[in-house]
């Protein structure tokens, strides 16, 4: 079952299994020579409401930190 979570920082598929919501990240395992999956659990879903956990909030804070503009002080520009 897939669940729609409206967050711009989630680019992978969000899945729900037995009430647990996770981000599915497929990758190629070169050692075993087969596809595998990594999952990041981001909360619980009881059928009506999504309850995020601390991993969800940590990923959201990381996205916010990366999307902030770089602050430059005086004298950091180029001279010709």
C-alpha positions in Angstrom: 0.0 0.0 0.0 1.4 3.4 -0.8 0.7 6.6 1.1 0.8 10.2 -0.1 2.9 12.3 2.1 3.1 15.9 1.0 6.7 16.8 1.6 8.9 18.3 -1.1 12.0 16.6 0.3 10.7 13.1 -0.2 11.7 11.9 -3.7 11.5 8.2 -3.2 8.4 6.1 -2.9 6.6 6.1 0.4 5.1 2.7 1.4 2.9 1.5 4.3 3.1 -2.0 5.7 1.4 -3.2 8.8 0.8 0.4 9.9 4.5 1.4 9.6 5.4 4.1 7.0 8.8 4.0 5.3 10.7 5.5 2.4 11.8 2.8 0.0 15.2 3.3 -1.6 16.2 0.6 -4.1 19.9 0.1 -4.9 22.1 -2.4 -6.7 24.2 -4.7 -4.5 27.3 -5.3 -6.5 28.7 -7.9 -4.1 25.6 -10.1 -4.4 24.9 -8.9 -8.0 21.2 -8.3 -7.3 18.8 -5.5 -6.5 18.1 -4.7 -2.8 16.2 -2.1 -0.8 17.0 0.2 2.1 14.1 1.5 4.2 13.9 4.6 6.4 11.0 4.4 8.8 9.3 7.7 9.1 6.2 7.1 11.2 3.0 5.2 11.6 -0.3 5.2 9.8 -3.5 3.9 11.4 -5.7 4.1 8.4 -6.7 7.8 8.8 -3.8 9.8 10.3 -0.1 9.8 9.6 2.0 10.1 12.8 5.6 11.1 12.0 8.6 10.0 14.1 12.0 11.6 14.9 13.5 10.3 11.6 10.9 12.2 9.6 11.6 15.4 11.5 15.4 15.0 11.1 15.0 14.5 7.4 12.8 17.5 7.2 15.3 19.7 9.2 18.1 18.5 6.9 16.1 19.6 3.8 15.4 23.0 5.4 19.1 23.5 6.2 20.1 22.7 2.6 17.5 24.9 1.0 18.5 28.0 3.0 20.3 30.6 0.9 24.1 31.0 1.6 24.7 34.1 3.7 27.7 36.2 2.5 29.2 38.9 4.6 30.9 42.1 3.3 34.1 41.7 1.3 33.3 38.2 0.0 32.6 39.3 -3.6 35.1 39.1 -6.5 37.4 41.9 -7.5 38.1 42.5 -11.1 
